[in-house]
Amino acid sequence: MANFETVEVSTDLLIIGGGMSACGAAVEAAYWAKKHGLKVTLVDKAAMDRSGAVAMGLSAINLYIGQAAGDNTVEDYVRYVRQDLMGITREDLVYSIARHVDSTVHLFEKWGLPIWKDENGKYVHEGRWQIMINGESYKIIVAEAAKNALNALGPDNIYERVFIVEPLMDGDRCVGAVGFSVRENKFYVFKAKAVLVGMGGAVHVFRPRSTGEGLGRSWYPPFNTGSSAYFTLKAGAEMTCQEVRFIPVRFKDAYGPVGAWFLLFKSVATNALGEDYMKTHPDVLEQYAPYGLTKPIPANLRNHLGLIDERAGKGPIYMRTEEAIQRLAQEMPDEKQRKKKLKELEAEAWEDFLDMTISQALLWAATNTFPEEKPSEIAACEPYFIGSHSGASGAWVSGPEDIAPAEYQWGYTNMSTVKGLFCAGDASGASSHKFSSGSFTEGRIAAKSAIRFIVENNEEPKVDAAQIEELKARILKPLDTFEQYKGMTTDPDVNPNYIRPKQFMFRLQKIMDEYAGGVSKSFTTNKYLLERGLELLAMLKEDSEKLAAESLHELMRCWENVHRMWQAEAHIRSVLFREETRWPGYYIRADFPNLDEENWKCFVNCRWDRNTGQWEVFKRPVISIID
C-alpha cells in the first residue's frame, strides 16, 4: 500500500464542503458551539475562498423575499417553487429557508457585499425574487466570515485541500469521514458526533456539449462531482428526486447566464424565424395543465418549447439582445439621454458576464459580437444534478417541527434518515430554488439543528480501527495499481490492467448521454434504453476496481468519477421507476410521454442498503402546507 501518514482529527461537528451551504453552516455552528463548549471542524477539497458554485462570482442574488418591505410573503415563494417543479416539492423545507433568507442577505451586505440600490435606498430587483449585486468577490466575502467564525473557536478548525471519500459509520449512525490530502501523502480520519454534508451537486455525469478544445467547460462548476450524493448513499440515507436533473438554457458554448437578459433587460428569445416560441405552442402548454397554464411557466416547459422548434428545423434559438437594448434606450425622452442609456446598458451587459462567466465575455469578443447590434445563440446545456437551483436531487431530510407534516418529520431539522447525518444546499433534496442565499441559509438551519443533536445525544463516536484500515487500503488502491502495472506498456494511458480516470469519465458520460437521455438523444429515453444503461453501469462499476492514479491529483479524479457513477445509477433507477414525463425539457420518457397526475404526483425516493448492497426505489406522498 502507498506510504501515507494517517492523521486523526476528533471533533464534535464535522462540516464537509466549502461552498455556500458549508459557509452558512460554519457561521451558525460556531455561534452555538461557543455557547456549549463544542468543537466545529470544516474540511474542503478546495480552498474556501473559491470553493463551490459561487466561486467565479455572481451578478445577482436569486432569492430575496423582501418581507420587511412587504414586497412578498414566504407563502408566495412556496407557491412559486411548487409551480416551477411541476407540483413536486417539499413545501415545509422551502418555507423554512424562505422565512430566514432575508436575514442572510442582510448579513452579506454587512460583511461588505455591494448590493445595488435605487435612489430611494431600496434593493434593485432583477426579477421578483432576484436582486442585483457586484458579485465578483461574493464567495471571498462569505468565506471570510465563515473562516473568522471558525477561527474564533480556536486553532486547527479548517482543513483545506482534503478530499473526503467515504463516511465513517457506527452501526446506523454517521460518526465521521475519511479522505486524503491532495497536496501531501496524508490520509485523514475525522471522527465526529454529527456530520453535516455540503459537498455540492454533480456535473460531467453526462457528456457535455463542449468537447474537444472546449472539454471541461460547463455551466455548473466542474469540481462538483456528486460527492454529496455518494456520501449520503453510502451512509444508507434515503434519497429523493434523483430523477429531477436540471438542464439550464444558457448562451451557447460559453454557458453565459440568461437571467439578467430575461428579467432585467426584458429580452425575448425566438427561433431563427423570429417567432416567440413561448407564444406559438399554447396546445403544448395545455397538455401540462395546470402548470403550463399558470405564470410563471416552469423552466422545464420553457426548455421544452424551444426544443420543439429546434426539432422542427427552426433553430438556432436566439436571445434578442439587440432588440432589448434598443427598446430600453428608446424609452429615454431625447437623443442625448438615449445615447447615454445605450452606453449604460452595453456596460451592464458585459459586466453581467465579467461578474460570473468571464468566458462568455471572451467568446463575445472573439466572435465580434456586439449585443446591441445582433442577437446571440442560446441552447440547452447538458444535464446537471443541483438541488439548490431548478433541479431537486438530494437526500430526504427531516422538516422543521413547527410546520412539517408528520410524514416529513422524524427528529432534527435537516437530518437525513441516517442518525447524525445532516444535509444542506445541493445535498438536501426536494427544496429547489435555494440558490446562493438559500443554500447559505439552509446551512445555518442544518448547523443549528446539528449542534442541538450533539448537545442532546452527547455520545462519543465509536470507530473500528479495522474499518479505517480497510477504507485506507481501498481509497489508496489506484496508486498501488498504477505503480504495479505502469511498466507493462510503453504508453501509460494504454494498459490492459487498469483504466485512467479520464478514460473512465468518458465511458460514464457516453453511457449517460446515449441511454439516459443526454444532449445527443435530445434528452429522450425509454425503459429499454434505461435498462441497457444499468447493464453498462454495472460493468463500469466492476471496472472501477481497476482505476489507476499516477499522482494525488489523479487519485482525486479517480474517486470523483466513482462518486459521479453512483449519482448516475441513482438517476437511472429513479427515471426508470417514474412512468410518466413530468419534466419535458429536462427529459422525456418516450414510452410514457404524458403527465400523469393521478398516479405520479408523488416523490420518487431511493435507498442503497449498506448491508445487502441492494437498491430499493419507492414513492413518498406530496403534502401541501400552503394553499
C-alpha positions as CSV (number, residue, x, y, z in Angstrom):
1,M,0.0,0.0,0.0
2,A,1.2,3.5,-0.8
3,N,3.0,5.1,2.2
4,F,0.6,7.7,3.7
5,E,0.7,9.1,7.1
6,T,-2.7,8.6,8.9
7,V,-3.9,11.8,10.6
8,E,-6.8,11.5,13.1
9,V,-8.9,14.5,14.0
10,S,-11.6,14.4,16.6
11,T,-14.4,17.0,16.7
12,D,-18.0,17.5,17.7
13,L,-19.4,18.7,14.4
14,L,-17.8,17.9,11.1
15,I,-18.8,20.1,8.2
16,I,-17.8,18.7,4.8
17,G,-17.6,21.2,2.0
18,G,-16.6,24.8,1.5
19,G,-19.3,26.3,-0.7
20,M,-22.3,28.5,0.3
21,S,-24.1,25.9,2.4
22,A,-20.9,24.9,4.3
23,C,-20.0,28.5,4.9
24,G,-23.5,29.2,6.3
25,A,-23.1,26.1,8.5
26,A,-19.8,27.3,9.8
27,V,-21.1,30.7,10.8
28,E,-24.1,29.4,12.6
29,A,-22.4,26.3,14.1
30,A,-19.6,28.5,15.6
31,Y,-22.2,30.7,17.3
32,W,-24.0,27.9,19.0
33,A,-20.9,25.7,19.6
34,K,-19.3,28.5,21.6
35,K,-22.2,28.6,24.0
36,H,-21.8,24.8,24.6
37,G,-18.1,24.5,24.5
38,L,-18.1,22.4,21.4
39,K,-15.6,22.0,18.6
40,V,-16.5,22.5,14.9
41,T,-14.3,21.3,12.1
42,L,-14.7,22.1,8.4
43,V,-12.9,20.1,5.7
44,D,-12.9,21.2,2.0
45,K,-11.2,19.6,-1.0
46,A,-10.6,23.1,-2.4
47,A,-9.9,26.5,-0.7
48,M,-12.9,28.1,0.8
49,D,-12.3,31.5,-0.9
50,R,-13.1,30.0,-4.3
51,S,-15.0,26.8,-3.4
52,G,-18.4,25.8,-4.6
53,A,-20.8,27.0,-7.3
54,V,-20.3,30.7,-6.4
55,A,-16.5,30.5,-6.8
56,M,-16.4,32.5,-10.0
57,G,-18.8,35.2,-8.8
58,L,-22.4,36.1,-9.4
59,S,-24.2,39.2,-10.7
60,A,-27.4,38.6,-8.7
61,I,-28.8,37.0,-5.5
62,N,-31.7,34.9,-6.8
63,L,-33.6,34.5,-3.5
64,Y,-34.6,37.5,-1.5
65,I,-38.2,37.7,-0.2
66,G,-38.4,41.4,1.0
67,Q,-40.6,40.5,3.9
68,A,-40.0,43.7,5.9
69,A,-40.8,46.0,3.0
70,G,-43.9,43.9,2.2
71,D,-42.7,43.0,-1.3
72,N,-43.6,39.4,-1.0
73,T,-44.5,36.7,1.5
74,V,-42.9,33.4,2.3
75,E,-46.2,31.7,1.1
76,D,-45.7,33.5,-2.2
77,Y,-42.3,31.9,-2.6
78,V,-43.5,28.4,-1.7
79,R,-46.2,28.7,-4.4
80,Y,-43.6,29.8,-6.9
81,V,-41.3,26.9,-6.2
82,R,-44.2,24.4,-6.3
83,Q,-45.2,25.7,-9.7
84,D,-41.7,25.6,-11.2
85,L,-41.2,22.0,-10.0
86,M,-44.5,20.9,-11.6
87,G,-46.0,20.3,-8.2
88,I,-43.2,18.1,-6.7
89,T,-41.6,19.9,-3.8
90,R,-41.2,19.7,0.0
91,E,-43.1,22.9,0.9
92,D,-42.0,22.6,4.5
93,L,-38.3,22.8,3.6
94,V,-38.9,25.7,1.1
95,Y,-40.9,27.6,3.7
96,S,-38.2,27.0,6.3
97,I,-35.5,28.5,4.1
98,A,-37.6,31.4,2.7
99,R,-38.6,32.7,6.1
100,H,-35.0,33.2,7.2
101,V,-33.3,34.1,3.9
102,D,-33.7,37.9,4.1
103,S,-31.6,37.9,7.3
104,T,-28.9,36.0,5.4
105,V,-28.8,38.6,2.6
106,H,-28.5,41.4,5.2
107,L,-25.5,39.6,6.7
108,F,-23.9,39.5,3.3
109,E,-24.3,43.3,3.0
110,K,-23.0,43.8,6.5
111,W,-19.9,41.8,5.6
112,G,-19.2,44.0,2.6
113,L,-21.1,42.6,-0.4
114,P,-22.1,45.5,-2.7
115,I,-25.8,45.3,-3.4
116,W,-27.4,47.6,-6.0
117,K,-29.7,50.3,-4.6
118,D,-32.0,52.8,-6.2
119,E,-32.4,56.5,-5.5
120,N,-34.6,55.6,-2.5
121,G,-32.2,53.2,-1.0
122,K,-34.1,50.0,-1.9
123,Y,-32.5,47.0,-3.4
124,V,-32.6,46.9,-7.2
125,H,-34.6,43.9,-8.4
126,E,-33.6,41.9,-11.5
127,G,-36.9,40.0,-11.1
128,R,-39.5,39.4,-8.4
129,W,-37.1,37.4,-6.2
130,Q,-33.7,38.5,-7.6
131,I,-31.6,41.5,-6.5
132,M,-28.6,42.8,-8.4
133,I,-25.1,42.7,-6.8
134,N,-21.5,43.4,-7.8
135,G,-20.6,39.9,-7.1
136,E,-17.2,39.1,-8.5
137,S,-15.9,38.7,-4.9
138,Y,-19.1,37.3,-3.5
139,K,-17.6,34.0,-2.4
140,I,-14.5,35.5,-0.9
141,I,-16.6,37.8,1.3
142,V,-18.8,34.9,2.6
143,A,-15.8,32.6,3.1
144,E,-14.0,35.2,5.1
145,A,-16.9,35.4,7.5
146,A,-17.0,31.6,7.8
147,K,-13.3,31.4,8.4
148,N,-13.4,34.1,11.0
149,A,-16.2,32.4,12.9
150,L,-14.4,29.1,13.0
151,N,-11.0,30.6,13.9
152,A,-12.7,32.4,16.8
153,L,-13.4,28.9,18.3
154,G,-9.7,28.1,18.3
155,P,-6.9,26.9,16.0
156,D,-6.9,23.9,13.6
157,N,-10.6,24.0,12.8
158,I,-10.3,24.3,9.0
159,Y,-8.7,21.7,6.7
160,E,-8.4,22.7,3.1
161,R,-7.2,20.6,0.1
162,V,-8.5,17.4,1.7
163,F,-10.8,15.3,-0.4
164,I,-13.4,13.4,1.6
165,V,-14.2,10.0,0.0
166,E,-16.3,7.8,2.4
167,P,-18.5,8.1,5.6
168,L,-17.5,6.5,8.8
169,M,-20.3,4.5,10.4
170,D,-21.1,3.2,13.8
171,G,-24.0,0.9,13.2
172,D,-26.8,3.1,11.8
173,R,-25.1,6.4,12.9
174,C,-22.7,8.5,10.9
175,V,-19.7,9.3,13.1
176,G,-17.2,10.9,10.7
177,A,-15.5,10.7,7.3
178,V,-12.2,9.6,5.7
179,G,-10.3,11.1,2.8
180,F,-6.8,12.2,1.7
181,S,-4.8,15.4,1.2
182,V,-4.5,16.4,-2.5
183,R,-1.2,18.1,-1.7
184,E,0.8,15.7,0.5
185,N,0.8,12.0,1.4
186,K,-1.7,12.1,4.3
187,F,-4.8,10.0,4.9
188,Y,-7.3,11.8,7.1
189,V,-9.7,10.3,9.6
190,F,-12.3,12.7,11.0
191,K,-14.3,11.4,14.0
192,A,-17.4,13.4,15.0
193,K,-20.6,13.3,17.0
194,A,-22.5,14.7,14.0
195,V,-21.7,15.3,10.3
196,L,-23.1,18.0,8.0
197,V,-22.8,17.4,4.3
198,G,-22.5,20.3,1.9
199,M,-20.3,19.0,-0.9
200,G,-22.4,20.3,-3.8
201,G,-24.2,18.6,-6.7
202,A,-22.7,16.9,-9.8
203,V,-21.5,17.9,-13.3
204,H,-19.9,15.8,-16.0
205,V,-22.1,12.8,-15.3
206,F,-23.4,13.3,-18.8
207,R,-21.4,14.0,-21.9
208,P,-21.1,17.8,-22.2
209,R,-21.9,19.9,-25.2
210,S,-18.4,21.3,-25.0
211,T,-15.9,18.7,-26.3
212,G,-12.5,18.8,-27.9
213,E,-11.0,22.2,-27.4
214,G,-13.8,23.1,-25.0
215,L,-13.5,20.0,-22.9
216,G,-14.4,20.7,-19.3
217,R,-16.4,23.8,-20.0
218,S,-19.8,23.6,-18.3
219,W,-22.4,25.9,-16.7
220,Y,-22.2,24.2,-13.3
221,P,-18.7,24.1,-11.8
222,P,-16.8,21.0,-13.0
223,F,-15.3,20.4,-9.5
224,N,-18.8,19.5,-8.2
225,T,-18.7,15.7,-8.7
226,G,-21.5,14.1,-6.9
227,S,-19.7,13.8,-3.6
228,S,-22.8,14.7,-1.6
229,A,-24.9,12.0,-3.2
230,Y,-22.2,9.4,-2.9
231,F,-21.6,10.1,0.8
232,T,-25.2,10.1,1.8
233,L,-26.0,7.0,-0.3
234,K,-23.0,5.1,1.1
235,A,-24.2,6.0,4.6
236,G,-27.5,4.4,3.8
237,A,-29.6,7.6,3.6
238,E,-32.9,7.8,1.8
239,M,-32.6,10.0,-1.3
240,T,-35.3,11.9,-3.2
241,C,-35.9,13.4,-6.6
242,Q,-32.9,11.7,-8.1
243,E,-34.7,11.8,-11.5
244,V,-35.1,15.6,-11.3
245,R,-32.0,16.8,-13.1
246,F,-31.6,20.4,-14.3
247,I,-30.9,21.5,-17.8
248,P,-30.4,25.2,-18.0
249,V,-30.7,27.2,-21.2
250,R,-27.6,29.4,-21.5
251,F,-25.7,31.4,-24.1
252,K,-24.2,28.7,-26.4
253,D,-20.7,27.4,-26.0
254,A,-19.6,29.6,-23.1
255,Y,-22.6,29.0,-20.9
256,G,-23.2,32.6,-20.1
257,P,-26.2,33.4,-17.8
258,V,-29.5,34.4,-19.3
259,G,-31.3,35.6,-16.2
260,A,-30.3,39.3,-16.5
261,W,-31.4,39.4,-20.1
262,F,-34.8,37.9,-19.4
263,L,-35.5,39.7,-16.1
264,L,-33.5,42.9,-16.1
265,F,-33.3,43.7,-19.8
266,K,-36.7,42.2,-20.6
267,S,-35.3,40.4,-23.6
268,V,-37.2,37.8,-25.7
269,A,-35.9,34.6,-27.0
270,T,-37.0,33.5,-30.5
271,N,-36.4,30.8,-33.1
272,A,-34.4,31.5,-36.2
273,L,-37.6,32.7,-37.9
274,G,-38.1,35.4,-35.3
275,E,-41.1,33.6,-33.7
276,D,-41.5,33.8,-29.9
277,Y,-41.7,30.1,-29.1
278,M,-43.3,30.9,-25.7
279,K,-46.4,32.1,-27.6
280,T,-46.6,29.7,-30.5
281,H,-47.3,26.5,-28.6
282,P,-50.4,27.0,-26.5
283,D,-51.5,23.4,-27.2
284,V,-48.4,22.0,-25.7
285,L,-48.8,24.1,-22.5
286,E,-52.4,22.8,-22.2
287,Q,-51.1,19.3,-22.2
288,Y,-49.2,20.1,-18.9
289,A,-52.1,21.8,-17.1
290,P,-52.3,23.2,-14.5
291,Y,-48.6,24.1,-14.6
292,G,-48.4,25.0,-18.3
293,L,-51.4,27.4,-17.9
294,T,-50.0,29.2,-14.8
295,K,-47.5,32.0,-14.7
296,P,-44.5,31.9,-14.5
297,I,-44.2,28.9,-16.9
298,P,-41.9,26.3,-15.3
299,A,-38.3,26.3,-16.5
300,N,-38.5,22.8,-18.0
301,L,-41.6,23.7,-20.1
302,R,-39.8,26.8,-21.4
303,N,-36.9,24.5,-22.4
304,H,-39.4,22.1,-24.0
305,L,-41.0,24.7,-26.2
306,G,-37.6,25.8,-27.6
307,L,-36.5,22.3,-28.2
308,I,-39.8,21.6,-30.1
309,D,-38.8,24.4,-32.5
310,E,-35.2,23.1,-32.8
311,R,-36.5,19.6,-33.7
312,A,-38.8,21.2,-36.3
313,G,-35.9,22.8,-38.1
314,K,-36.5,26.3,-36.7
315,G,-33.2,26.6,-34.9
316,P,-31.0,28.0,-33.7
317,I,-32.6,29.8,-30.8
318,Y,-31.6,33.4,-30.3
319,M,-31.6,35.8,-27.4
320,R,-32.7,39.1,-29.0
321,T,-30.2,41.2,-27.1
322,E,-30.2,43.9,-29.8
323,E,-34.0,44.4,-29.6
324,A,-33.9,44.6,-25.8
325,I,-31.1,47.1,-25.6
326,Q,-32.6,49.4,-28.3
327,R,-36.1,49.2,-26.8
328,L,-34.8,50.3,-23.3
329,A,-32.7,53.1,-24.8
330,Q,-35.7,54.3,-26.8
331,E,-37.6,54.9,-23.6
332,M,-35.4,57.9,-22.9
333,P,-37.0,61.3,-23.9
334,D,-34.3,62.7,-26.1
335,E,-31.3,61.6,-28.3
336,K,-28.6,62.6,-25.8
337,Q,-30.2,60.6,-23.0
338,R,-30.8,57.7,-25.4
339,K,-27.1,57.5,-26.2
340,K,-26.1,57.7,-22.6
341,K,-28.6,55.0,-21.7
342,L,-27.3,52.8,-24.6
343,K,-23.8,53.0,-23.2
344,E,-25.0,52.1,-19.7
345,L,-26.9,49.1,-21.0
346,E,-23.9,47.9,-23.0
347,A,-21.7,48.2,-19.9
348,E,-24.2,46.3,-17.8
349,A,-24.5,43.5,-20.4
350,W,-20.7,42.9,-20.4
351,E,-20.4,43.3,-16.6
352,D,-23.1,40.5,-16.1
353,F,-20.6,38.1,-17.7
354,L,-17.5,39.5,-16.2
355,D,-19.1,39.1,-12.7
356,M,-19.8,35.4,-13.1
357,T,-18.9,33.9,-16.5
358,I,-15.8,35.6,-17.9
359,S,-15.5,33.0,-20.7
360,Q,-18.8,34.3,-22.2
361,A,-17.3,37.8,-22.5
362,L,-14.2,36.3,-24.1
363,L,-16.4,34.5,-26.6
364,W,-18.4,37.6,-27.5
365,A,-15.1,39.4,-28.0
366,A,-13.6,36.6,-30.1
367,T,-16.7,36.3,-32.4
368,N,-17.1,40.1,-32.9
369,T,-20.4,40.0,-31.1
370,F,-21.9,43.4,-30.2
371,P,-25.1,42.6,-28.1
372,E,-26.6,46.0,-29.1
373,E,-26.3,45.1,-32.8
374,K,-27.1,41.4,-33.2
375,P,-28.6,38.5,-31.3
376,S,-26.7,35.7,-29.6
377,E,-27.4,31.9,-29.7
378,I,-28.7,30.2,-26.6
379,A,-29.0,26.5,-26.1
380,A,-30.0,23.8,-23.6
381,C,-26.9,22.6,-21.7
382,E,-26.2,19.0,-20.7
383,P,-28.0,17.7,-17.6
384,Y,-26.7,18.6,-14.1
385,F,-27.7,17.4,-10.6
386,I,-28.2,20.5,-8.5
387,G,-30.8,20.5,-5.7
388,S,-30.3,24.2,-5.0
389,H,-31.4,25.5,-8.4
390,S,-34.2,24.2,-10.6
391,G,-33.3,20.6,-10.1
392,A,-34.3,18.8,-6.9
393,S,-32.0,15.8,-6.3
394,G,-30.6,15.2,-2.8
395,A,-31.2,13.5,0.5
396,W,-34.6,13.1,2.1
397,V,-34.3,15.2,5.2
398,S,-36.5,15.9,8.3
399,G,-38.6,19.1,8.2
400,P,-38.9,21.7,10.9
401,E,-41.0,20.8,13.9
402,D,-43.4,23.7,13.7
403,I,-44.6,23.3,10.1
404,A,-43.6,19.9,8.7
405,P,-46.3,17.2,8.3
406,A,-45.7,14.1,10.5
407,E,-44.7,12.1,7.4
408,Y,-41.8,14.6,6.8
409,Q,-40.6,15.0,10.4
410,W,-38.6,12.4,12.4
411,G,-36.4,14.4,14.8
412,Y,-33.9,17.1,13.9
413,T,-34.4,19.6,11.1
414,N,-32.4,18.8,8.0
415,M,-31.2,15.4,9.4
416,S,-31.3,12.6,6.9
417,T,-32.7,9.2,7.6
418,V,-29.3,8.3,9.0
419,K,-28.7,9.3,12.6
420,G,-26.3,12.2,13.0
421,L,-26.1,12.9,9.2
422,F,-27.3,16.4,8.3
423,C,-27.6,17.9,4.7
424,A,-27.8,21.4,3.2
425,G,-27.6,23.0,-0.2
426,D,-27.3,20.6,-3.1
427,A,-27.0,17.7,-0.6
428,S,-30.6,18.3,0.6
429,G,-33.4,17.3,-1.9
430,A,-36.9,18.4,-2.9
431,S,-36.3,22.0,-1.8
432,S,-35.3,23.7,-5.1
433,H,-34.7,27.4,-5.8
434,K,-32.4,28.0,-2.8
435,F,-29.7,29.4,-4.9
436,S,-26.7,31.0,-3.1
437,S,-28.5,32.9,-0.3
438,G,-30.9,30.0,0.4
439,S,-28.1,27.4,0.4
440,F,-26.2,29.6,3.0
441,T,-29.5,29.9,4.9
442,E,-30.1,26.1,4.9
443,G,-26.5,25.6,6.1
444,R,-27.3,27.8,9.0
445,I,-30.6,25.9,9.8
446,A,-28.9,22.5,9.5
447,A,-25.9,23.5,11.6
448,K,-28.1,24.8,14.5
449,S,-30.0,21.6,14.4
450,A,-26.8,19.5,14.3
451,I,-25.5,21.3,17.4
452,R,-28.8,20.6,19.2
453,F,-28.4,16.9,18.2
454,I,-24.9,16.8,19.7
455,V,-26.0,18.5,22.9
456,E,-29.0,16.1,23.4
457,N,-27.1,13.0,22.2
458,N,-23.6,13.5,23.5
459,E,-22.2,10.2,22.5
460,E,-18.6,9.6,21.7
461,P,-18.1,8.2,18.2
462,K,-17.1,4.6,18.2
463,V,-14.9,3.7,15.1
464,D,-13.5,0.3,14.4
465,A,-9.7,0.5,13.7
466,A,-10.0,-2.3,11.2
467,Q,-12.7,-0.4,9.3
468,I,-10.4,2.6,9.0
469,E,-7.5,0.4,7.7
470,E,-9.8,-1.3,5.2
471,L,-11.0,2.1,3.9
472,K,-7.5,3.4,3.7
473,A,-6.3,0.5,1.6
474,R,-9.3,0.8,-0.8
475,I,-9.0,4.5,-1.2
476,L,-5.3,4.4,-2.0
477,K,-5.6,1.3,-4.2
478,P,-5.5,3.3,-7.5
479,L,-2.0,4.5,-6.6
480,D,-0.9,0.9,-6.0
481,T,-2.5,-0.3,-9.2
482,F,-0.6,2.2,-11.3
483,E,2.7,1.6,-9.6
484,Q,2.3,-2.2,-10.1
485,Y,1.4,-2.2,-13.8
486,K,2.8,1.0,-15.2
487,G,5.9,-0.7,-16.7
488,M,3.9,-3.2,-18.7
489,T,3.3,-0.9,-21.7
490,T,5.2,1.8,-23.3
491,D,2.2,4.2,-23.1
492,P,1.0,4.6,-19.5
493,D,-2.5,5.5,-20.9
494,V,-2.9,2.2,-22.7
495,N,-2.7,-0.7,-20.3
496,P,-4.8,-3.9,-20.0
497,N,-4.5,-3.9,-16.2
498,Y,-6.0,-0.6,-15.4
499,I,-8.1,2.4,-16.6
500,R,-7.1,6.1,-16.1
501,P,-9.7,8.4,-14.6
502,K,-10.3,10.5,-17.8
503,Q,-11.0,7.3,-19.8
504,F,-13.4,6.2,-17.1
505,M,-15.2,9.5,-17.1
506,F,-15.6,9.3,-20.9
507,R,-17.2,5.9,-20.6
508,L,-19.6,7.1,-17.9
509,Q,-20.6,10.1,-19.9
510,K,-21.2,8.0,-23.1
511,I,-23.5,5.7,-21.2
512,M,-25.5,8.5,-19.6
513,D,-25.7,10.5,-22.8
514,E,-26.8,7.6,-25.0
515,Y,-29.1,5.7,-22.6
516,A,-30.3,8.2,-20.0
517,G,-31.4,11.0,-22.4
518,G,-28.4,13.3,-22.9
519,V,-27.8,16.0,-25.5
520,S,-27.2,13.6,-28.4
521,K,-30.6,12.0,-27.8
522,S,-32.4,15.3,-27.4
523,F,-33.0,14.4,-23.7
524,T,-35.2,11.5,-24.6
525,T,-35.1,7.9,-23.2
526,N,-37.3,4.9,-22.6
527,K,-37.4,1.7,-20.5
528,Y,-35.2,-0.3,-22.8
529,L,-32.5,2.3,-23.0
530,L,-32.5,2.8,-19.3
531,E,-32.3,-0.9,-18.6
532,R,-29.4,-1.2,-21.0
533,G,-27.7,1.8,-19.3
534,L,-27.9,0.0,-16.0
535,E,-26.3,-3.1,-17.5
536,L,-23.4,-1.0,-18.8
537,L,-23.1,0.9,-15.5
538,A,-22.8,-2.5,-13.7
539,M,-19.8,-3.3,-16.0
540,L,-18.3,0.2,-15.4
541,K,-18.7,-0.4,-11.6
542,E,-16.7,-3.6,-12.0
543,D,-14.0,-1.8,-13.9
544,S,-13.9,1.0,-11.2
545,E,-11.9,-1.5,-9.1
546,K,-9.1,-1.2,-11.8
547,L,-8.9,2.6,-11.7
548,A,-5.3,3.8,-11.6
549,A,-3.7,7.0,-10.4
550,E,-0.2,8.4,-11.1
551,S,-0.5,11.2,-8.6
552,L,-2.5,12.7,-5.8
553,H,-4.4,14.8,-8.3
554,E,-5.3,11.7,-10.3
555,L,-6.3,9.9,-7.1
556,M,-8.8,12.6,-6.5
557,R,-10.0,12.3,-10.1
558,C,-10.5,8.5,-9.7
559,W,-12.7,9.0,-6.7
560,E,-14.6,11.9,-8.2
561,N,-15.6,9.7,-11.0
562,V,-16.7,6.9,-8.7
563,H,-18.9,9.5,-6.9
564,R,-20.3,10.5,-10.3
565,M,-21.0,6.9,-11.2
566,W,-23.2,6.5,-8.0
567,Q,-25.1,9.6,-8.8
568,A,-25.7,8.3,-12.3
569,E,-27.1,5.0,-11.0
570,A,-29.4,6.7,-8.6
571,H,-30.6,8.8,-11.5
572,I,-31.3,6.0,-14.0
573,R,-33.1,3.9,-11.4
574,S,-35.3,6.8,-10.5
575,V,-36.1,7.8,-14.1
576,L,-36.9,4.2,-14.8
577,F,-39.3,4.0,-11.8
578,R,-41.3,7.1,-12.7
579,E,-43.5,6.1,-15.5
580,E,-44.5,9.5,-16.8
581,T,-43.0,12.6,-18.4
582,R,-43.4,15.3,-15.7
583,W,-40.4,17.5,-16.7
584,P,-40.2,17.6,-20.5
585,G,-37.3,19.9,-21.3
586,Y,-35.3,18.1,-18.7
587,Y,-36.1,14.6,-20.0
588,I,-38.8,12.8,-21.9
589,R,-39.8,9.2,-21.3
590,A,-40.8,8.3,-24.9
591,D,-42.7,5.3,-23.7
592,F,-44.6,7.4,-21.1
593,P,-44.8,10.8,-22.8
594,N,-47.6,12.4,-20.8
595,L,-48.1,13.9,-17.4
596,D,-49.9,11.6,-15.0
597,E,-51.2,13.5,-12.0
598,E,-53.3,10.6,-10.7
599,N,-50.5,8.1,-10.3
600,W,-47.3,10.1,-10.2
601,K,-47.9,13.3,-8.3
602,C,-45.5,11.9,-5.7
603,F,-41.9,11.8,-4.7
604,V,-39.7,9.1,-6.1
605,N,-37.2,8.1,-3.4
606,C,-34.5,5.5,-3.4
607,R,-32.1,3.9,-1.0
608,W,-29.0,1.8,-1.2
609,D,-28.8,-0.8,1.6
610,R,-25.4,-0.8,3.2
611,N,-25.8,-4.4,4.5
612,T,-27.1,-6.1,1.3
613,G,-25.8,-3.8,-1.4
614,Q,-29.3,-3.8,-2.9
615,W,-31.3,-0.7,-4.2
616,E,-34.9,0.0,-3.5
617,V,-37.0,2.7,-5.2
618,F,-40.4,3.7,-3.9
619,K,-43.0,6.5,-3.6
620,R,-43.5,9.1,-0.9
621,P,-46.5,11.4,-0.8
622,V,-46.6,15.1,-1.8
623,I,-48.2,17.0,1.1
624,S,-49.0,20.7,0.7
625,I,-48.9,23.1,3.6
626,I,-49.8,26.2,1.5
627,D,-53.0,26.6,-0.5
